[in-house]
């Protein structure tokens, strides 16, 4: 084996250079290179433990492995007891919408009122945090419906499944 190594060295350079400590590319030295050992050995688990901090303030501890520790995002409960009051004002009608807030619903922030003419899409006409909500609309003989949706930070209830009331604006 020593003969083959000497042959490689003679191809790459003089044996005197090898004896003087010069190492050429492609030459395998007889003694291993000793690199300095790292002073601190940390693994990914230790790094994760040190940097793991909760991202949200509303994270709750749980002992259930299948339950989320983060509060669910949800829309509020629908309003109830929708009542419509119509008042004639010349060529328009003043419409007052009364409703009951969902009791104890922490997600309820307000309500939106939509007016839907027969065969058309609902149109937002009023919104607010408390009942009653008032808006004006032109006199029209077509049948209409008024929908009241609950609004929260994560969205609102579906318009077409929310409480509604048929009205005649004539």
DSSP file (Angstrom, degrees, kcal/mol; ACC not computed):
  #  RESIDUE AA STRUCTURE BP1 BP2  ACC     N-H-->O    O-->H-N    N-H-->O    O-->H-N    TCO  KAPPA ALPHA  PHI   PSI    X-CA   Y-CA   Z-CA
    1    1 A X     >        0   0    0      0, 0.0     4,-2.0     0, 0.0     5,-0.2   0.000 360.0 360.0 360.0 -36.3    0.0    0.0    0.0
    2    2 A X  H  >  +     0   0    0      1,-0.2     4,-2.2     2,-0.2     5,-0.2   0.846 360.0  57.2 -64.9 -32.0    2.8    2.3    0.7
    3    3 A X  H  > S+     0   0    0      2,-0.2     4,-1.8     1,-0.2    -1,-0.2   0.904 106.3  48.2 -66.4 -40.8    4.2    1.8   -2.8
    4    4 A X  H  > S+     0   0    0      2,-0.2     4,-2.1     1,-0.2    -2,-0.2   0.906 111.2  50.8 -66.0 -40.9    0.9    3.0   -4.4
    5    5 A X  H  X S+     0   0    0     -4,-2.0     4,-2.3     1,-0.2    -2,-0.2   0.913 109.6  50.2 -62.8 -42.2    0.8    6.1   -2.1
    6    6 A X  H  X S+     0   0    0     -4,-2.2     4,-2.3     1,-0.2    -1,-0.2   0.867 108.0  54.2 -64.3 -35.0    4.3    6.9   -3.1
    7    7 A X  H  X S+     0   0    0     -4,-1.8     4,-1.5     2,-0.2    -1,-0.2   0.910 108.3  48.5 -65.5 -41.3    3.4    6.5   -6.8
    8    8 A X  H  X S+     0   0    0     -4,-2.1     4,-1.8     1,-0.2    -2,-0.2   0.918 111.7  50.1 -64.4 -42.3    0.5    9.0   -6.4
    9    9 A X  H  X S+     0   0    0     -4,-2.3     4,-2.9     1,-0.2    -2,-0.2   0.902 108.2  51.9 -64.3 -39.7    2.8   11.5   -4.6
   10   10 A X  H  < S+     0   0    0     -4,-2.3    -1,-0.2     1,-0.2    -2,-0.2   0.827 108.8  51.8 -69.0 -27.6    5.4   11.2   -7.3
   11   11 A X  H  < S+     0   0    0     -4,-1.5    -1,-0.2    -5,-0.2    -2,-0.2   0.877 118.2  36.8 -71.9 -35.6    2.8   11.9   -9.9
   12   12 A X  H  < S-     0   0    0     -4,-1.8     2,-0.3     1,-0.3    -2,-0.2   0.752 129.4 -40.4 -90.8 -25.2    1.6   15.0   -8.1
   13   13 A X  S  < S-     0   0    0     -4,-2.9    -1,-0.3    -5,-0.2     2,-0.1  -0.987  75.7 -51.5 178.3-178.4    4.8   16.4   -6.8
   14   14 A X    >>  -     0   0    0     -2,-0.3     4,-1.2     1,-0.1     3,-0.8  -0.465  40.7-128.6 -77.1 144.8    8.1   15.7   -5.2
   15   15 A X  H 3> S+     0   0    0      1,-0.2     4,-2.1     2,-0.2     5,-0.1   0.761 109.0  65.1 -64.6 -24.4    8.4   13.6   -2.1
   16   16 A X  H 3> S+     0   0    0      2,-0.2     4,-1.5     1,-0.2    -1,-0.2   0.867  98.3  53.3 -65.2 -35.3   10.4   16.3   -0.5
   17   17 A X  H <4>S+     0   0    0     -3,-0.8     5,-2.3     2,-0.2     4,-0.2   0.895 108.5  49.9 -65.1 -38.8    7.3   18.6   -0.7
   18   18 A X  H ><5S+     0   0    0     -4,-1.2     3,-1.2     1,-0.2    -2,-0.2   0.897 109.8  50.4 -65.8 -40.1    5.3   16.0    1.1
   19   19 A X  H 3<5S+     0   0    0     -4,-2.1    -1,-0.2     1,-0.2    -2,-0.2   0.806 105.7  57.2 -67.4 -29.5    7.9   15.7    3.8
   20   20 A X  T 3<5S-     0   0    0     -4,-1.5    -1,-0.2    -5,-0.1    -2,-0.2   0.432 124.2-100.5 -83.5   1.1    8.0   19.5    4.2
   21   21 A X  T < 5S+     0   0    0     -3,-1.2     2,-0.5     1,-0.3    -3,-0.2   0.509  75.9 139.6  96.3   4.1    4.2   19.5    5.0
   22   22 A X      < -     0   0    0     -5,-2.3     2,-0.4    -6,-0.2    -1,-0.3  -0.714  32.2-165.9 -83.6 129.5    2.9   20.6    1.6
   23   23 A X        -     0   0    0     -2,-0.5     2,-0.2    -3,-0.1     3,-0.0  -0.957   5.2-151.5-117.3 134.0   -0.3   18.8    0.7
   24   24 A X    >   -     0   0    0     -2,-0.4     3,-1.8     1,-0.1   -11,-0.1  -0.677  32.3 -86.0-102.8 156.7   -1.6   18.9   -2.9
   25   25 A X  T 3  S+     0   0    0      1,-0.3     3,-0.1    -2,-0.2    -1,-0.1  -0.342 115.1  23.8 -59.6 138.7   -5.2   18.5   -4.1
   26   26 A X  T 3  S+     0   0    0      1,-0.3     2,-0.4    -3,-0.0    -1,-0.3   0.302  93.8 120.1  89.0  -9.3   -6.2   14.9   -4.6
   27   27 A X    <   -     0   0    0     -3,-1.8     2,-0.7   -15,-0.0    -1,-0.3  -0.751  56.8-143.6 -92.3 133.9   -3.6   13.6   -2.1
   28   28 A X        -     0   0    0     -2,-0.4     4,-0.1    -3,-0.1    -3,-0.0  -0.864  20.6-135.1 -96.7 114.6   -4.8   11.7    0.9
   29   29 A X        -     0   0    0     -2,-0.7     4,-0.1     1,-0.1    -6,-0.0  -0.320   9.2-128.5 -70.2 154.2   -2.6   12.5    3.9
   30   30 A X  S    S+     0   0    0      2,-0.1     2,-0.4    -2,-0.0    -1,-0.1   0.816  94.3  54.1 -73.1 -31.7   -1.5    9.6    6.1
   31   31 A X  S    S-     0   0    0      1,-0.0    -2,-0.1     0, 0.0     2,-0.0  -0.842  94.1-111.6-104.4 141.9   -2.7   11.3    9.4
   32   32 A X        -     0   0    0     -2,-0.4     2,-0.4     1,-0.1    -2,-0.1  -0.344  29.3-112.0 -70.7 150.9   -6.3   12.5    9.7
   33   33 A X        -     0   0    0     -4,-0.1     2,-0.7    -2,-0.0    -1,-0.1  -0.705  27.2-146.7 -82.0 130.3   -7.1   16.2    9.9
   34   34 A X        -     0   0    0     -2,-0.4     2,-0.2     3,-0.0     3,-0.0  -0.882  12.0-161.4-102.6 113.3   -8.4   17.2   13.3
   35   35 A X        -     0   0    0     -2,-0.7     2,-0.1     1,-0.1     0, 0.0  -0.624  33.0 -94.4 -88.3 151.4  -10.9   20.0   13.2
   36   36 A X        -     0   0    0     -2,-0.2     2,-0.2     1,-0.1    -1,-0.1  -0.430  43.3-117.4 -65.7 139.9  -11.7   22.0   16.3
   37   37 A X        -     0   0    0     -2,-0.1    -1,-0.1     1,-0.1     2,-0.1  -0.503  32.3-101.9 -76.2 144.0  -14.7   20.6   18.2
   38   38 A X        -     0   0    0     -2,-0.2     3,-0.1     1,-0.1    -1,-0.1  -0.406  22.4-142.8 -65.6 142.8  -17.7   22.9   18.5
   39   39 A X  S    S+     0   0    0      1,-0.2     2,-0.5    -2,-0.1    -1,-0.1   0.852  86.8  36.5 -76.4 -34.4  -17.9   24.4   21.9
   40   40 A X        -     0   0    0      2,-0.0     2,-0.7    -3,-0.0    -1,-0.2  -0.972  68.3-163.9-124.4 120.9  -21.7   24.2   22.2
   41   41 A X        +     0   0    0     -2,-0.5     2,-0.4    -3,-0.1    -2,-0.0  -0.902  19.2 166.1-105.5 114.1  -23.6   21.3   20.8
   42   42 A X        -     0   0    0     -2,-0.7     2,-0.2     4,-0.0    -2,-0.0  -0.948  19.7-151.4-124.2 147.9  -27.3   22.0   20.4
   43   43 A X     >  -     0   0    0     -2,-0.4     4,-1.9     1,-0.0     5,-0.2  -0.591  36.0 -96.3-108.9 176.8  -29.9   20.0   18.5
   44   44 A X  H  > S+     0   0    0      1,-0.2     4,-2.4    -2,-0.2     5,-0.2   0.822 120.7  57.8 -65.3 -31.3  -33.1   21.2   16.9
   45   45 A X  H  > S+     0   0    0      2,-0.2     4,-2.4     1,-0.2    -1,-0.2   0.929 107.2  47.1 -66.1 -43.5  -35.2   20.2   19.8
   46   46 A X  H  > S+     0   0    0      1,-0.2     4,-1.7     2,-0.2    -1,-0.2   0.886 112.6  50.1 -64.6 -37.5  -33.3   22.5   22.2
   47   47 A X  H  X S+     0   0    0     -4,-1.9     4,-1.3     1,-0.2    -1,-0.2   0.891 111.4  48.8 -66.7 -38.4  -33.5   25.3   19.6
   48   48 A X  H  X S+     0   0    0     -4,-2.4     4,-1.4     1,-0.2    -2,-0.2   0.894 107.5  54.7 -68.3 -40.1  -37.2   24.8   19.3
   49   49 A X  H  < S+     0   0    0     -4,-2.4     3,-0.2     1,-0.2    -1,-0.2   0.902 110.1  47.0 -60.2 -40.4  -37.7   24.8   23.1
   50   50 A X  H  < S+     0   0    0     -4,-1.7    -1,-0.2     1,-0.2    -2,-0.2   0.792 119.1  38.3 -73.0 -28.0  -36.0   28.1   23.4
   51   51 A X  H  < S+     0   0    0     -4,-1.3     2,-0.8    -3,-0.1    -1,-0.2   0.484  85.1 110.7-103.7  -2.8  -37.9   29.8   20.6
   52   52 A X     <  +     0   0    0     -4,-1.4     2,-0.3    -3,-0.2    -4,-0.0  -0.635  37.8 154.2 -79.9 111.5  -41.4   28.4   21.1
   53   53 A X        -     0   0    0     -2,-0.8     2,-0.1     0, 0.0    -2,-0.0  -0.983  50.6 -97.4-132.3 144.3  -43.7   31.1   22.3
   54   54 A X        -     0   0    0     -2,-0.3     3,-0.0     1,-0.1    -2,-0.0  -0.384  25.7-155.5 -62.7 137.2  -47.4   31.3   21.8
   55   55 A X  S    S+     0   0    0     -2,-0.1     2,-0.4     1,-0.0    -1,-0.1   0.730  75.2  52.0 -85.3 -23.5  -48.4   33.5   18.9
   56   56 A X    >   -     0   0    0      1,-0.1     3,-0.8     0, 0.0    -1,-0.0  -0.897  68.8-144.1-119.4 145.7  -51.8   34.4   20.1
   57   57 A X  T 3  S+     0   0    0     -2,-0.4    -1,-0.1     1,-0.2    -3,-0.0   0.705  97.8  61.8 -76.8 -19.7  -52.9   35.8   23.5
   58   58 A X  T 3   +     0   0    0      2,-0.1    13,-0.4    13,-0.1     2,-0.4   0.163  69.7 129.4 -96.2  19.5  -56.1   33.8   23.6
   59   59 A X    <   -     0   0    0     -3,-0.8     2,-0.4    11,-0.1    11,-0.2  -0.616  43.3-158.3 -75.9 126.9  -54.5   30.3   23.5
   60   60 A X        -     0   0    0      9,-2.5     2,-0.1    -2,-0.4    -2,-0.1  -0.858  17.9-114.7-108.1 139.6  -55.9   28.3   26.3
   61   61 A X        -     0   0    0     -2,-0.4     2,-0.3     2,-0.0    -1,-0.0  -0.439  37.5-175.1 -70.0 147.2  -54.2   25.2   27.8
   62   62 A X        -     0   0    0     -2,-0.1     7,-0.1     1,-0.1    -1,-0.0  -0.992  32.2-158.1-142.7 149.2  -56.0   21.9   27.3
   63   63 A X  S    S+     0   0    0     -2,-0.3     2,-0.6     2,-0.0    -1,-0.1   0.471  72.3  96.0-101.2  -5.2  -55.5   18.3   28.4
   64   64 A X    >   -     0   0    0      1,-0.1     3,-0.9     4,-0.1    -2,-0.0  -0.762  61.5-157.3 -87.7 120.9  -57.5   16.9   25.5
   65   65 A X  T 3  S+     0   0    0     -2,-0.6    -1,-0.1     1,-0.2    -3,-0.0   0.769  91.8  48.5 -70.0 -23.6  -55.2   15.9   22.6
   66   66 A X  T 3  S+     0   0    0      2,-0.1     2,-0.4     0, 0.0    -1,-0.2   0.442  95.3  87.1 -97.6   1.6  -58.0   16.1   20.0
   67   67 A X  S <  S-     0   0    0     -3,-0.9     2,-0.2     2,-0.0    -5,-0.1  -0.818  80.6-117.7-101.6 141.0  -59.2   19.6   21.0
   68   68 A X        -     0   0    0     -2,-0.4     4,-0.1     1,-0.1    -4,-0.1  -0.478   7.8-146.9 -73.6 144.0  -57.7   22.7   19.6
   69   69 A X  S    S+     0   0    0     -2,-0.2    -9,-2.5     2,-0.1     2,-0.4   0.527  79.3  83.6 -85.3  -7.1  -56.0   25.1   22.1
   70   70 A X  S    S-     0   0    0    -11,-0.2   -11,-0.1     1,-0.0    -2,-0.1  -0.809  91.7-108.1-100.4 137.0  -57.1   28.1   19.9
   71   71 A X        -     0   0    0    -13,-0.4    -2,-0.1    -2,-0.4   -13,-0.1  -0.353  43.3-106.7 -60.7 138.8  -60.6   29.5   20.3
   72   72 A X        -     0   0    0     -4,-0.1     2,-0.6     1,-0.1    -1,-0.1  -0.350  23.1-124.2 -70.3 148.0  -62.8   28.7   17.3
   73   73 A X        +     0   0    0     -3,-0.1     2,-0.3    -2,-0.0    -1,-0.1  -0.812  46.0 161.7 -88.8 126.3  -63.7   31.3   14.8
   74   74 A X        -     0   0    0     -2,-0.6    80,-0.5    81,-0.1     2,-0.2  -0.983  39.1-117.7-147.3 155.3  -67.4   31.5   14.5
   75   75 A X        -     0   0    0     -2,-0.3    33,-0.1     1,-0.1    81,-0.1  -0.566  45.4 -97.3 -86.8 157.5  -70.2   33.8   13.3
   76   76 A X        -     0   0    0     79,-0.4    74,-0.2    31,-0.3    -1,-0.1  -0.199  42.5 -91.1 -71.8 166.6  -72.7   35.1   15.8
   77   77 A X        -     0   0    0      1,-0.1    25,-0.3    74,-0.1    -1,-0.1  -0.407  53.7 -93.5 -70.2 153.1  -76.1   33.6   16.4
   78   78 A X        -     0   0    0      1,-0.1    -1,-0.1    -2,-0.1    71,-0.1  -0.295  39.8-108.0 -68.7 155.0  -79.0   35.0   14.3
   79   79 A X        -     0   0    0     69,-0.3     2,-0.3    23,-0.1    84,-0.2  -0.275  36.9-153.1 -71.6 167.0  -81.2   37.8   15.6
   80   80 A X  E     +A  100   0A   0     20,-1.8    20,-3.2     1,-0.2    -1,-0.0  -0.849  59.6  38.6-137.1 173.6  -84.7   37.1   16.6
   81   81 A X  E     -     0   0A   0     -2,-0.3     2,-0.3    18,-0.2    -1,-0.2   0.898  68.8-168.4  51.4  51.6  -88.1   38.7   16.9
   82   82 A X  E     -     0   0A   0     17,-0.1     2,-0.4    -3,-0.1    17,-0.2  -0.550   7.6-179.5 -72.8 130.3  -87.8   40.8   13.7
   83   83 A X  E     -A   98   0A   0     15,-2.7    15,-3.1    -2,-0.3     2,-0.4  -0.997  13.4-152.9-134.2 137.0  -90.5   43.4   13.4
   84   84 A X  E     -A   97   0A   0     -2,-0.4     2,-0.5    13,-0.2    13,-0.2  -0.929   6.1-169.2-115.6 132.9  -91.0   45.9   10.6
   85   85 A X  E     -A   96   0A   0     11,-2.5    11,-2.8    -2,-0.4     2,-0.4  -0.989   9.0-162.6-121.4 122.7  -92.7   49.3   10.9
   86   86 A X  E     -A   95   0A   0     -2,-0.5     2,-0.4     9,-0.2     9,-0.2  -0.877   7.0-175.6-107.7 135.7  -93.6   51.2    7.7
   87   87 A X  E     -A   94   0A   0      7,-2.1     7,-3.1    -2,-0.4     2,-0.3  -0.998  24.3-128.0-131.0 129.7  -94.3   55.0    7.6
   88   88 A X  E     +A   93   0A   0     -2,-0.4     5,-0.2     5,-0.2     2,-0.1  -0.584  27.1 175.8 -76.8 132.7  -95.4   56.8    4.4
   89   89 A X  E >   -A   92   0A   0      3,-2.8     3,-1.1    -2,-0.3     2,-0.5  -0.575  56.5 -80.1-137.5  71.7  -93.3   59.9    3.6
   90   90 A X  T 3  S-     0   0    0      1,-0.2    -1,-0.2    -2,-0.1     0, 0.0  -0.582 113.4  -3.1  73.7-118.8  -94.5   61.4    0.3
   91   91 A X  T 3  S+     0   0    0     -2,-0.5    48,-2.0    -3,-0.1     2,-0.3   0.318 133.2  53.1 -91.2   7.8  -93.0   59.4   -2.6
   92   92 A X  E <  S-AB  89 138A   0     -3,-1.1    -3,-2.8    46,-0.3     2,-0.4  -0.844  73.6-128.8-133.8 172.3  -90.9   57.2   -0.2
   93   93 A X  E     -AB  88 137A   0     44,-3.2    44,-2.2    -2,-0.3     2,-0.6  -0.981  12.8-139.6-123.7 135.9  -91.4   55.0    2.8
   94   94 A X  E     -AB  87 136A   0     -7,-3.1    -7,-2.1    -2,-0.4     2,-0.5  -0.857  23.4-161.0 -91.1 123.9  -89.5   55.1    6.0
   95   95 A X  E     -AB  86 135A   0     40,-3.5    40,-2.3    -2,-0.6     2,-0.5  -0.926   7.8-167.7-113.1 126.1  -88.8   51.6    7.2
   96   96 A X  E     -AB  85 134A   0    -11,-2.8   -11,-2.5    -2,-0.5     2,-0.6  -0.961   6.1-160.6-113.4 126.8  -87.9   50.8   10.8
   97   97 A X  E     -AB  84 133A   0     36,-3.4    36,-2.4    -2,-0.5    35,-0.7  -0.929   6.6-170.8-111.2 121.4  -86.5   47.3   11.6
   98   98 A X  E     +A   83   0A   0    -15,-3.1   -15,-2.7    -2,-0.6     2,-0.3  -0.879  13.6 160.3-110.2 144.2  -86.6   46.1   15.2
   99   99 A X  E     -     0   0A   0     -2,-0.4     2,-0.4   -17,-0.2   -18,-0.2  -0.973  36.9-112.1-154.8 163.6  -84.9   42.9   16.3
  100  100 A X  E     -A   80   0A   0    -20,-3.2   -20,-1.8    -2,-0.3     2,-0.1  -0.881  31.6-125.4-103.3 133.4  -83.7   41.2   19.5
  101  101 A X        -     0   0    0     -2,-0.4     2,-0.4   -22,-0.2   -23,-0.1  -0.436  37.1 -95.7 -70.3 148.5  -79.9   40.7   20.0
  102  102 A X    >   -     0   0    0    -25,-0.3     3,-1.4    -2,-0.1     2,-0.2  -0.544  48.0-117.8 -64.3 122.1  -78.8   37.1   20.6
  103  103 A X  T 3  S-     0   0    0     -2,-0.4     3,-0.1     1,-0.3    -1,-0.1  -0.433  87.9  -3.2 -68.6 130.1  -78.6   36.9   24.4
  104  104 A X  T 3  S+     0   0    0      1,-0.2     2,-0.8    -2,-0.2    -1,-0.3   0.612  86.5 149.6  70.0  14.3  -75.1   36.2   25.7
  105  105 A X    X   -     0   0    0     -3,-1.4     3,-0.8     1,-0.2    -1,-0.2  -0.712  29.6-167.7 -84.2 111.9  -73.5   35.9   22.3
  106  106 A X  T 3  S+     0   0    0     -2,-0.8    -1,-0.2     1,-0.2   -30,-0.1   0.649  84.4  56.2 -73.4 -14.3  -69.9   37.0   22.6
  107  107 A X  T 3  S+     0   0    0    -32,-0.1    46,-0.4    45,-0.1     2,-0.4   0.577  79.1 107.8 -94.1 -10.3  -69.5   37.1   18.8
  108  108 A X    <   +     0   0    0     -3,-0.8    44,-0.2     1,-0.2     3,-0.1  -0.548  28.7 157.6 -73.7 124.0  -72.4   39.5   18.1
  109  109 A X        -     0   0    0     42,-3.4     2,-0.3     1,-0.4    43,-0.2   0.548  62.1 -50.0-118.6 -17.8  -71.2   43.0   17.0
  110  110 A X  E     -C  151   0B   0     41,-1.4    41,-3.0     2,-0.0    -1,-0.4  -0.985  54.5 -91.7 170.4-168.0  -74.2   44.3   15.1
  111  111 A X  E     -CD 150 128B   0     17,-3.4    17,-2.3    -2,-0.3     2,-0.4  -0.975  16.5-149.3-138.2 149.9  -76.7   43.6   12.4
  112  112 A X  E     -CD 149 127B   0     37,-1.9    37,-2.6    -2,-0.3     2,-0.5  -0.944  12.4-148.6-115.5 141.4  -77.1   44.3    8.7
  113  113 A X  E     -CD 148 126B   0     13,-3.5    12,-2.9    -2,-0.4    13,-1.5  -0.952  14.2-168.7-112.9 127.1  -80.5   44.9    7.0
  114  114 A X  E     -CD 147 124B   0     33,-2.9    33,-2.5    -2,-0.5     2,-0.5  -0.913  10.5-151.5-115.7 140.8  -81.0   43.7    3.4
  115  115 A X  E     -CD 146 123B   0      8,-2.8     8,-2.3    -2,-0.4     2,-0.5  -0.953  13.9-169.8-110.7 128.1  -83.8   44.6    1.1
  116  116 A X  E     -C  145   0B   0     29,-2.9    29,-1.9    -2,-0.5     2,-0.3  -0.961   9.6-154.0-124.5 117.8  -84.7   42.0   -1.6
  117  117 A X  E >   -C  144   0B   0     -2,-0.5     3,-2.4     4,-0.4    27,-0.2  -0.623  47.4 -79.9 -81.6 147.6  -87.1   42.7   -4.5
  118  118 A X  T 3  S+     0   0    0     25,-2.0    -1,-0.1     1,-0.3     3,-0.1  -0.217 116.9   8.0 -51.9 125.9  -88.7   39.6   -5.9
  119  119 A X  T 3  S+     0   0    0      1,-0.3    -1,-0.3    -3,-0.1     2,-0.2   0.506 113.3  95.9  82.0   5.4  -86.4   37.8   -8.3
  120  120 A X  S <  S-     0   0    0     -3,-2.4    -1,-0.3     1,-0.0     2,-0.2  -0.720  79.7 -90.9-122.0 172.9  -83.3   40.0   -7.5
  121  121 A X        -     0   0    0     -2,-0.2    -4,-0.4     1,-0.1    -6,-0.1  -0.527  50.3 -97.0 -80.1 149.4  -80.3   39.8   -5.2
  122  122 A X        -     0   0    0     -2,-0.2     2,-0.4    -6,-0.2    -6,-0.2  -0.375  36.7-151.2 -65.1 145.4  -80.5   41.3   -1.7
  123  123 A X  E     -D  115   0B   0     -8,-2.3    -8,-2.8    -3,-0.1     2,-0.3  -0.976  17.7-118.6-121.9 132.2  -79.1   44.8   -1.3
  124  124 A X  E     +D  114   0B   0     -2,-0.4   -10,-0.2   -10,-0.2     3,-0.1  -0.542  40.9 162.0 -69.4 125.2  -77.6   46.2    2.0
  125  125 A X  E     +     0   0B   0    -12,-2.9     2,-0.3     1,-0.4   -11,-0.2   0.597  59.6   7.4-120.1 -20.5  -79.7   49.2    3.1
  126  126 A X  E     +D  113   0B   0    -13,-1.5   -13,-3.5     9,-0.1    -1,-0.4  -0.989  53.8 179.6-159.1 154.2  -78.8   49.6    6.8
  127  127 A X  E     +D  112   0B   0     -2,-0.3     2,-0.3   -15,-0.2   -15,-0.2  -0.983  15.6 139.4-154.1 153.6  -76.4   48.4    9.5
  128  128 A X  E     -D  111   0B   0    -17,-2.3   -17,-3.4    -2,-0.3     5,-0.1  -0.974  52.7-107.3-179.7 173.5  -75.8   49.1   13.1
  129  129 A X  S    S+     0   0    0     -2,-0.3     2,-0.3   -19,-0.3    -1,-0.1   0.695  95.1  39.1 -90.8 -21.6  -75.0   47.7   16.5
  130  130 A X  S    S-     0   0    0      2,-0.1     2,-0.3   -19,-0.1   -19,-0.1  -0.904  88.6 -75.9-132.6 157.4  -78.4   48.2   18.2
  131  131 A X  S    S+     0   0    0     -2,-0.3   -33,-0.1   -32,-0.2     2,-0.1  -0.693  92.3  51.2 -86.7 143.8  -82.1   47.9   17.3
  132  132 A X        -     0   0    0    -35,-0.7     2,-0.4    -2,-0.3   -34,-0.2   0.568  61.8-175.0 -90.6 159.9  -83.9   49.6   15.8
  133  133 A X  E     -B   97   0A   0    -36,-2.4   -36,-3.4    -2,-0.1     2,-0.4  -0.953   8.9-161.0-116.0 138.7  -82.4   50.4   12.4
  134  134 A X  E     +B   96   0A   0     -2,-0.4     2,-0.3   -38,-0.2   -38,-0.2  -0.933  16.4 160.2-125.9 143.3  -84.1   52.8   10.0
  135  135 A X  E     -B   95   0A   0    -40,-2.3   -40,-3.5    -2,-0.4     2,-0.4  -0.969  29.0-126.3-150.8 163.6  -83.8   53.5    6.2
  136  136 A X  E     +B   94   0A   0     -2,-0.3     2,-0.3   -42,-0.2   -42,-0.2  -0.892  25.1 177.9-114.3 145.6  -85.9   55.1    3.4
  137  137 A X  E     -B   93   0A   0    -44,-2.2   -44,-3.2    -2,-0.4     3,-0.1  -0.990  32.5-100.4-145.1 149.2  -86.9   53.5    0.2
  138  138 A X  E     -B   92   0A   0     -2,-0.3   -46,-0.3   -46,-0.2     2,-0.2  -0.312  47.6 -93.0 -68.4 152.7  -89.0   54.6   -2.8
  139  139 A X        +     0   0    0    -48,-2.0     2,-0.3    31,-0.1    31,-0.2  -0.458  54.1 168.4 -66.9 134.5  -92.6   53.5   -3.2
  140  140 A X        -     0   0    0     29,-2.9    29,-0.5    -2,-0.2     4,-0.1  -0.989  36.0-147.9-150.9 140.3  -92.9   50.3   -5.3
  141  141 A X        +     0   0    0     -2,-0.3    29,-0.1    27,-0.1     2,-0.1   0.567  69.4 101.7 -88.0  -9.1  -95.7   47.9   -5.9
  142  142 A X  S    S-     0   0    0     27,-0.1    27,-0.6     1,-0.1     2,-0.1  -0.431  84.4 -99.7 -73.8 149.5  -93.5   44.8   -6.3
  143  143 A X  E     - E   0 168B   0     25,-0.1   -25,-2.0    -2,-0.1     2,-0.3  -0.462  45.7-174.1 -70.0 141.6  -93.3   42.4   -3.4
  144  144 A X  E     -CE 117 167B   0     23,-2.1    23,-2.4   -27,-0.2     2,-0.3  -0.847  14.5-151.3-129.2 164.4  -90.1   42.8   -1.2
  145  145 A X  E     -CE 116 166B   0    -29,-1.9   -29,-2.9    -2,-0.3     2,-0.5  -0.995   8.6-145.5-137.4 143.8  -88.6   41.0    1.7
  146  146 A X  E     -CE 115 165B   0     19,-2.6    19,-1.9    -2,-0.3     2,-0.4  -0.945  14.8-165.5-111.5 127.9  -86.3   42.4    4.5
  147  147 A X  E     -CE 114 164B   0    -33,-2.5   -33,-2.9    -2,-0.5     2,-0.5  -0.904   5.3-158.0-112.9 140.0  -83.6   40.2    5.9
  148  148 A X  E     -CE 113 163B   0     15,-2.4    15,-0.5    -2,-0.4   -69,-0.3  -0.973  12.9-170.3-121.0 117.7  -81.7   40.9    9.1
  149  149 A X  E     -C  112   0B   0    -37,-2.6   -37,-1.9    -2,-0.5     2,-0.4  -0.766  21.4-123.8-105.9 151.9  -78.2   39.2    9.5
  150  150 A X  E     -C  111   0B   0     -2,-0.3     7,-2.1   -39,-0.2     2,-0.4  -0.770  26.7-155.0 -90.4 139.4  -76.0   39.1   12.6
  151  151 A X  E     +CF 110 156B   0    -41,-3.0   -42,-3.4    -2,-0.4   -41,-1.4  -0.933  19.8 160.9-119.4 138.5  -72.5   40.5   12.1
  152  152 A X  E >   - F   0 155B   0      3,-2.8     3,-1.2    -2,-0.4   -44,-0.1  -0.809  55.4 -85.5-140.6-176.7  -69.4   39.6   14.1
  153  153 A X  T 3  S+     0   0    0    -46,-0.4   -78,-0.1     1,-0.2     3,-0.1   0.766 126.1  47.2 -65.2 -25.8  -65.6   39.8   13.8
  154  154 A X  T 3  S-     0   0    0    -80,-0.5     2,-0.3     1,-0.3    -1,-0.2   0.312 125.6 -78.2-101.4   8.1  -65.4   36.6   11.9
  155  155 A X  E <   -F  152   0B   0     -3,-1.2    -3,-2.8   -81,-0.1   -79,-0.4  -0.877  51.4 -73.4 133.8-165.0  -68.2   37.4    9.4
  156  156 A X  E     -F  151   0B   0     -2,-0.3    -5,-0.2    -5,-0.2     3,-0.1  -0.895  44.3 -92.3-132.6 162.6  -72.0   37.4    9.2
  157  157 A X        -     0   0    0     -7,-2.1     5,-0.1    -2,-0.3     2,-0.1  -0.318  60.0 -80.6 -69.6 158.1  -74.8   34.9    9.0
  158  158 A X     >  -     0   0    0      1,-0.1     4,-0.6     3,-0.1     3,-0.4  -0.369  36.4-139.4 -64.1 135.1  -76.0   33.9    5.6
  159  159 A X  T >4 S+     0   0    0      1,-0.2     3,-1.1     2,-0.2    -1,-0.1   0.939  97.7  47.6 -62.9 -50.4  -78.4   36.5    4.2
  160  160 A X  T 34 S+     0   0    0      1,-0.3    -1,-0.2   -13,-0.1    -2,-0.1   0.635 116.1  43.9 -74.4 -12.9  -81.0   34.1    2.6
  161  161 A X  T 34 S+     0   0    0     -3,-0.4    -1,-0.3     2,-0.1    -2,-0.2   0.402  94.2 100.5-106.6   0.6  -81.2   31.9    5.7
  162  162 A X  S << S-     0   0    0     -3,-1.1   -13,-0.1    -4,-0.6    -3,-0.0  -0.361  92.8 -71.9 -78.2 163.6  -81.4   34.8    8.2
  163  163 A X  E     -E  148   0B   0    -15,-0.5   -15,-2.4   -84,-0.2     2,-0.3  -0.299  62.2-177.3 -57.9 137.2  -84.7   36.0    9.7
  164  164 A X  E     -E  147   0B   0    -17,-0.2     2,-0.3    -3,-0.1   -17,-0.2  -0.863  20.8-158.0-135.1 167.3  -86.8   37.8    7.1
  165  165 A X  E     -E  146   0B   0    -19,-1.9   -19,-2.6    -2,-0.3     2,-0.2  -0.962  21.4-127.3-148.1 127.2  -90.1   39.6    6.8
  166  166 A X  E     -E  145   0B   0     -2,-0.3     2,-0.3   -21,-0.2   -21,-0.3  -0.522  33.4-177.8 -74.8 143.7  -92.2   40.2    3.7
  167  167 A X  E     -E  144   0B   0    -23,-2.4   -23,-2.1    -2,-0.2     2,-0.5  -0.966  25.5-143.5-138.9 155.3  -93.2   43.8    3.0
  168  168 A X  E     -E  143   0B   0     -2,-0.3   -25,-0.1   -25,-0.2   -27,-0.1  -0.989   8.7-165.3-117.1 121.7  -95.2   45.8    0.5
  169  169 A X              0   0    0    -27,-0.6   -29,-2.9    -2,-0.5   -27,-0.1  -0.189 360.0 360.0 -98.7  40.4  -93.8   49.2   -0.3
  170  170 A X              0   0    0    -31,-0.2    -1,-0.2   -29,-0.1   -29,-0.1   0.409 360.0 360.0-109.4 360.0  -96.9   50.7   -2.0
